[in-house]
Amino acid sequence: MATREKSTCRNGEQLLKIKCLKLVFDCFSYHANLTRFFHLLLSVLVKFNNCAGNKGVRYETNSLDFKVRADGTMYAVHQVQMPSKQMILMVTAWDPQTLGRWEAIIRFLVGEKLQHNGHKPKGRKSIPGELAQQQSDTLLPWRQHQSANGLRRQKRDWVIPPINVPENSRGPFPQQLVRIRSDKDKEIHIRYSITGVGADQPPMEVFSIDPVSGRMYVTRPMDREERASYHLRAHAVDMNGNKVENPIDLYIYVIDMNDNRPEFINQVYNGSVDEGSKPGTYVMTVTANDADDSTTANGMVRYRIVTQTPQSPSQNMFTINSETGDIVTVAAGLDREKVQQYIVIVQATDMEGNLNYGLSNTATAIITVTDVNDNPPEFTTSTYSGEVPENRVEVVVANLTVMDRDQPHSPNWNAIYRIISGDPSGHFTIRTDPVTNEGMVTVVKAVDYEMNRAFMLTVMVSNQAPLASGIQMSFQSTAGVTISVTDVNEAPYFPTNHKLIRLEEGVPTGTVLTTFSAVDPDRFMQQAVRYSKLSDPANWLNINATNGQITTAAVLDRESDYIKNNVYEATFLAADNGIPPASGTGTLQIYLIDINDNAPELLPKEAQICEKPNLNVINITAADADIDPNVGPFVFELPSVPSAVRKNWTITRLNGDYAQLSLRIMYLEAGVYDVPIIVTDSGNPPLYNTSVIKVKVCPCDENGDCTTIGAVAAAGLGTGAIIAILICIIILLTMVLLFVVWMKRREKERHTKQLLIDPEDDVRDNILKYDEEGGGEEDQDYDLSQLQQPETMDHVLNKAPGVRRVDERPIGAEPQYPIRPVIPHPGDIGDFINEGLRAADNDPTAPPYDSLLVFDYEGSGSTAGSVSSLNSSSSGDQDYDYLNDWGPRFKKLADMYGGGEED
């Protein structure tokens, strides 16, 4: 029973403080009715006799507002605001000894007062069970009274509180949930029905209702994880289908049971933590989800660590937040060099981690201890040595080895080497081998034995990553490296390379130009150096083999094709007598200064002018191979001898480079004239040249252009020569025309004659090729002369009886055919055949046939006169001696396999 201790009403809100409520488990669902006037609750009969009698039974509720004592009394832990219609709680009772579990639903209903007399009802200790059952499962439309203008009217409506159904119920099914009644059922017959998801919508027929009694049933077990609630509508109609009441909403909630284990998102979690981390360092988070209601203990998951492997240096190196699943370090001493990985088994349990009746699941957390640079690299020895030949680069002279206990091939392990002293000129560098982490001392700048015979280096090693906080560099992180330099025979070199000298062109042969000497760097070996020419394109120079003195072997000409930009280049070789000998090259560049050694040349060499003056002139200039100041301005003048030159021609200077040549007289006969002109340059001393220009004088048209006849005449041909040339051209064209006419006529006659010849009898055609294998005739054209003059064919007359080989030439006299006289080729195959036919008719040995027959020769002298006489000869009449003759092609086989007469 429940007792009301205090009640207040504030601004229409209903507040209730419940002190205690005695719970007994006689059925699954209990209803406690509360009125707005806070009358006492009706008591409920007890049918369950195990829960209350056992003092070891424990109770829990899914609400934070209420708790249940060990004796089954429910109480509110603070002031509770009741909802306007109802409040639903679930109470779980379980026995730790038998592990038995019981659940009950407590429903607090807020309704009208039970009596209508306006007085508060007195509290009753109990009511009959039938009445209690009727109040728990029968829902009637209640009446809400309203007043207006002093008048009272009544409004009917259905008020259906939410219905709670536990999941995984074992039945039996159908199981009654609630009974729906209309207060009109005493007056008329009413039919009840329900619609909505779970009734007439998928999933179908989860709920059903008796249309007469209004009892509503659930037909199968419910699964809250599949669907947590249903919304149905109840309808009441009369027998004619007319609506009696307005449809009412039914809300059915599936009460959660702890039927799902927590499930980890991943079965294996991977995390990492730096070695040397302090306690409380975050490592990773594991997460498990429970499909049960997370607002109840069924879905509240708690975590704990079950095992840790290995248990070093402590068995509890990590801890886990029971609610969030965060794994953090709890102890110091993580050292990757000792333990690189931990395997932690994490357990998730629902029911807020209660191991007795909660469901559990496990997952594996793999925690990798990551490396930090807490071990500085150390040289394996304090001194190293190496050797390098002089003048060699990119040579590894020493390998430095270090030891580092950090993780290989990581920035904490990768070594970086530095030379801190002993190499001020930067001859060496130290590169790190990415595989072995060794330092390779490499020569990057050539060393000279004559300058330094040894190097004493001090090197230091560190890691790519800085050392961890609190770690100091070891004294073994520095070492000494001794590098010895070995002497080699170095090539002589020219100190000045390329060497440039300047002199005037045209110096005489044998002139000493310079001394191009080389230096041998091996001054301790006292070696001799000899010189020779390596490249002298114009062969203008000589070099002394012992001292390198260079003299001219020919006159140097600046205008030569071997000169590029006034510079002549020659290459010389200097070689010592070392073992092995070494040599070096040097380039000598000679800059030639121009002198006035080239007279100017007149341009152009030929020109054309009209026979009358004032029509055109000839522009002339000069070219000089020299350069300024030994070139223009030029002076152009006509010589005084012969006098006709100055009489017929005149020169007008335009500027220092150009002049004009023109006729002085009014008319000059057409022809070719050689006009000498003197051209002088501006050199010191100046040089001049008399150049002859061929001028073609010709008659011109009004535009000043030479006419065709005039051009020919200007070429030096007279009128008679021109007429002779024209006659020769006409004769040549006539001969060509006659030859073409004759060829056409001959081709026509040949075509007419070919029409009289039968193409099938024309044996002059090419021999056809039928893709036979083997060699063929070199020429495909058949020689008709062989048919016109056949050679004499001898037939075998005398042959001993016997079989004769068909590939053997007949031996003996053969009949002599009359030789036809040699006649010219008739040109007609018909004549050839007719003559052959006449020769065959006159042959006494030819068969008596009317037509010419051709047979292949198969031998003669057969012993059988006819087919009937084949048996008349004996084997003794046959001569098989010819079979012993294998011939040259099979002679080698006969020598290898022939066995004699018995074979």
WOBELUR-V495238 format. One record per run of one state. SS is the DSSP state (A for helix, B for strand, O for the rest). FROM is the first residue (numbers start at 0). TO is the last residue. If there is no record, write none. Layout:
# WOBELUR-V495238
((SS/FROM/TO) (SS/FROM/TO))
This chain:
# WOBELUR-V495238
((O/0/0) (B/1/9) (O/10/11) (B/12/21) (O/22/27) (B/28/34) (O/35/55) (B/56/60) (O/61/64) (B/65/67) (O/68/71) (B/72/75) (O/76/78) (B/79/80) (O/81/84) (B/85/94) (O/95/99) (B/100/110) (O/111/127) (A/128/136) (B/137/139) (O/140/140) (B/141/147) (O/148/149) (B/150/156) (O/157/161) (B/162/165) (O/166/173) (B/174/180) (O/181/189) (B/190/196) (O/197/199) (B/200/200) (O/201/205) (B/206/208) (O/209/213) (B/214/217) (O/218/227) (B/228/236) (O/237/241) (B/242/254) (O/255/261) (B/262/263) (O/264/266) (B/267/273) (O/274/280) (B/281/284) (O/285/286) (B/287/288) (O/289/295) (A/296/298) (O/299/300) (B/301/308) (O/309/316) (B/317/319) (O/320/324) (B/325/328) (O/329/339) (B/340/348) (A/349/352) (O/353/358) (B/359/369) (O/370/376) (B/377/378) (O/379/381) (B/382/388) (O/389/394) (B/395/399) (O/400/400) (B/401/402) (O/403/413) (B/414/420) (O/421/426) (B/427/431) (O/432/437) (B/438/442) (O/443/452) (B/453/462) (O/463/473) (A/474/476) (B/477/485) (O/486/491) (B/492/492) (O/493/497) (B/498/503) (O/504/510) (B/511/514) (O/515/517) (B/518/518) (O/519/527) (B/528/534) (O/535/539) (B/540/542) (O/543/547) (B/548/551) (O/552/562) (B/563/563) (O/564/565) (B/566/575) (O/576/581) (B/582/592) (O/593/599) (B/600/602) (O/603/604) (B/605/609) (O/610/610) (B/611/611) (O/612/616) (B/617/622) (O/623/633) (B/634/637) (O/638/641) (A/642/647) (B/648/652) (O/653/656) (B/657/662) (O/663/665) (B/666/666) (O/667/669) (B/670/679) (O/680/686) (B/687/697) (O/698/698) (B/699/699) (O/700/704) (B/705/705) (O/706/706) (A/707/713) (O/714/717) (A/718/753) (O/754/757) (A/758/760) (O/761/764) (B/765/765) (O/766/779) (B/780/780) (O/781/783) (A/784/787) (O/788/827) (A/828/840) (O/841/865) (A/866/871) (O/872/873) (A/874/876) (O/877/879) (A/880/883) (O/884/889) (A/890/896) (O/897/902))
